[in-house]
């Protein structure tokens, strides 16, 4: 799938977890997931089709962080604001690219990321 075909589609799920080691043990044993560590506070998981991440932090029961992909991150941020979303984390960099986080009108938090 091209980058344009990924634009504004769900691309990644992220779970805040109290213990990355415990989460790896659980999901590895229960579902056979594989993992790639990115330092002490982040681990990517693969279920064979989808990738996601475990971020060390306060667990957020009730939902994963849904992450969408964008080919034009600043434009996506502007569209979110125009639609009534509230930016909770302005654009920041991480080892794979850049992203921002926002809440929708119902309070659900999502993120949008880009490789550029």
Beta strands, then each sheet from edge to edge (+ up, - down):
strand 1: 10-17
strand 2: 34-37
strand 3: 42-46
strand 4: 51-56
strand 5: 65-69
strand 6: 86-94
strand 7: 97-103
strand 8: 109-114
sheet 1: 2+ 3- 4+ 1+ 5- 8- 7+ 6-
end
